[in-house]
Amino acid sequence: MVFKYAITLSSFRNIETIEETLERLVNYGYDAVEMYGEPDRLDIRTIRDTLSSFNIAVCGITGMWGTSGNNEANKRKLISCNQSVLKHSKEYVRRCVKLCHELGGKELNLCLFADDHLLAFDRNHIVLPDINKKRIIQNVLLPILYDLTRFAKDYNIMLLLEPLNRYSTPYCTTAKEAVAIAKQVNHSNFGILLDTFHMNIEEDSLEKAIFTSANLLGHTHFADNNRKMPGYAHVDFELVLKSLHHIKYNGYICFEPILNTYTLTSTKKGLNFIKSLV
């Protein structure tokens, strides 16, 4: 099986210019990039022209949720008792959908961050009771997902629910939980994104998580257990790749490492490592 390879541009922010990053990625052999989801901070026309000049595609948008980079991201919560927060978060998703469409991308990830008081029970990482999860998901989350999915459908964009580890949210931490929510949404353009960094913390079996998600898996994020590029720690990527092959996965393998000035070349070594396993 031939995989397509992408990487999140959010990993390179504040390290080098986008032109330097794109030149690097083209030389390393990447097929596409995932644009960071900050519509209000991007000159879309300039970005589109820059991407075109390097002849590299955009596979989708990385939603900037929770603590992913700025104070504005902290206000993006799809689970909240505050209607103004929900309105703000829904509008953020809509703007990202439009951005994705304008850049030629096909997918946007959704992450389930919540109000602080809704996380209080889970502060010491005690498992939130299923009955509490189901009540909040049913009453607060699902109506929002129905609405956003219909909106994204008009732009031919897939919304993909990404399970995060327990240190980010208790509301969707495993492939099984994501599948349960996706089946309730029950729409052709709503699916799942699996991230190996989060899977390493939460899943009993990486293989089983991928098999569980098979019919809904639209995108993957690859990072090792220390959030570096694959091959720099101990996640079993050979098993991950075999499992993706088994379910006939045809989406992108998109890398999402934490980088700094000294680790930029790891994006080449990590890509080559995965290609060697394939």
N, C-alpha and C positions, 0 to 999 in steps of 0.2 A: 504493500500500500504506500502511495506517495502522499505525504502530508504537506500542508502549506504552513509557513512559519511567519509569525508576526511578533511584535513586541510593543509594550505600552510606552508611549512617549512621555507619560507622567514620570517614568523612572529617570528621565534625563533632564527634567526641569531644574532650573537654577544651577546646572552643571556646565552646559554648553548651549550654543545657539541651535535652533531647530535645523538650520542649514548644515551645521557641523554634524548633528545627529543623523540626518537623513543621508548625508554622504557616507558616513560610517556604516550605516545599516545596509545601504545598497552594496557597498564593497564587501560586507560580511556575508551577503547572500540572503537577506530577508526578503520575503515576498510582499509584506504589508506592514502597516503600523496601526496601532489603536490610539486614536486621538483622545486626549484628556478632556473630560466633560466640564469645561468652563466656558460656556457660550458667550457670556458677557465680557470675557477677557480676550476673546479671539477676534481678529480681523479675518473673517471667513474668506473673503476674496483673496487676500494676500496668502493665507494658508493654502488655499486651493491651488493658487499659481505656484507656490513653492513645492508642493507635493507633485504637481504636474512636471515641474522642471527636473525632478529626480526620478520621474516615471515609477513612482511607488504608490501602491493602492492603500486605501483606508478600509480596514475590515470592520471597524465599529468604533464605539465610544466607550471609554472607561468612565463610569460614573464616579464622581468624586464625593464620596459619602463619609459621614462621621468625622474622623480626625485626619482625613487624607489631604492635608495640605494648607487649609486656611480656615479662618473663623466662619466663613460663609458655609463651608461644608458641614459644620457642626449643627447648622439649622435645618439640614435636610434629613427629615425623619418621616418615614411612611407609616410609622406607628406612633400616634400621638393623641392626647386628649384635647389638644389645642387646635382649633379649627384653622387659625391663621398659619400655624406650622404646617398643617396638612396642605393647605392651599399653596403655600410657598413651595413645598416639596413636589406637589403635582405639577406646578408650573415649571419647576426645574426640569423634571422629566420631559415635559413637552418641548422645552427649548432644546434639550439634548437630542430628542428625536428629530427635530428639525435640522439641527447641526449635523447629525449623522446622515440624514438624507442629502443635505447639500454637499457633503464631502464624499458621497458615494458609498458610505458604509451600510451595513446590514443589521447590526445588533448593538444593544445597549444593556448593561447589567444593572440590576436593581438589588440593593442591599437593605436589610431590614433593621435599621437603627431605630431606637425608640426613646421616649421621654425617660429622664433619669429615674423618676419614681416608679415607672413600670419595670425597671431593672433592679429595684431595691432588694427583692427576694434573692436575686442571683449574684449579689455583690461578692459573696465568698464562693461563687461558682457551684452553688447547690443547684441541682437540676430544677428548673421551673416546672411545676406540675403541668401535665398535658392538658388538663381541663382549663387551666388559665390561658395557656397558649391558644388553644382552640377557640375559646371565647373571644379573645382579642383579635385573632386572625379573622374569625367569622364576622365580627361586628365592625371592626375598624379597617382591616387591611383589604379584604376581598372586594368591597365596593370600589375602592380606589384602583385596584388592579384591573377590575372589569373596565372601568372608565379609561384608564391609560392604555390598555391593550387595544381597545377600539380606536383610540386616537392614533396609536402607532401603526395600526393596520392600514390606515389611509396613506401612510408614508412608506409602506412596505418595509418596516423595521421590526425585527424580533426583539421582544423584551425578555431578558433572561435573568431568572432569579438565582443569585449566587449565595450558597450557604457559607457563612462565616464561622470562625471559631468562637468558642464561648466567651472569650475576652472582648469580643466586639458586640455580640448580641446573643440572647438565649432563644430567639424566636425562629431561627432557621439555621441550624448548625450542621445538618447532615443531608446527604443526598435523599434519604428516605423522607425527611421533612419537606424538602423542596419539591419532591415528586407529589406529595400529598397536596400541597398548595397548588401546584401546576394543574393537577387533575381537577381541582375545584374551579380554577379559572377556565379550564377546558376550551382553549382557543388556539387556533393553528399558529398564531404568531407569539405564543407565550411558551417559553421553555426554561432550560436550566443551564447554568454555567458552573463547571466544577473547577476548583482551584487547588492544586496539589499542596500548597502551603497549609491551607485550612483543613484539607482532608487528612493530612498527616497528624493533626491534633485530634480530630473528632471521629474519624471513621475507624471502625473495627477492621475493615478490609478495604484497601484501595480498589481492588478488583471488583468486589461486590458492589461498592458505591457506583462504579462505572456501569456495571451490568444493570443495576437498579434504575439508572438514569437513561438507559440506552435509547429509548424512543423519544426522549425529550431533550437530549444533550445537544446544544447548539454551538457551544464554544468552550474552550478550556484556557485556563491560566496555569502556566508552569513556573514554579519557583521551588527551590529546595527547602528543607525544613528550617533553615536559618535565613530564609528570604533572599538568598543569593541565587545566582543562575544554577540550573541543574548541573550536577557533577561536582558541586562544591560542598556537599554534605551527604546525607544518607538516605534520602527518599529513593525507593526502588523504581526508577523510571523505566527500566526494562519491562517490569510488570505492568506499569501504567500504559506503555505503548502497546504491549500485547493485548491488553484489555480493550483499548480503543480500536485496535485492528479487529478484534473479535466481534465487536458490535458494529463494525463497518462505519466507524466515525469518519465523516468527510469535512468537518469544520477545521478551523485554524488551531494550531498549537501556538498559543500566544504567551510569550514570556513576560513576567511581571516581577522583576527583581528590584531590590533596593540597591542603588548604585551611588558611588561617589567618584571623584576625579581619578582615583587610583584603581578603580575596578571596572572602568568602561570597557577594557579589552575582554573582560569576562563574558561579554555579550557575544563575542565571536567564539570563544572556547566552549561556552555552554551550548550554543547552537550546534557546533560541530560534534559535541558529545552526544546530543540527542540524535543527530543524523547518523552517527556511528552505530547507535543502538537499533535504529530502524533498519 
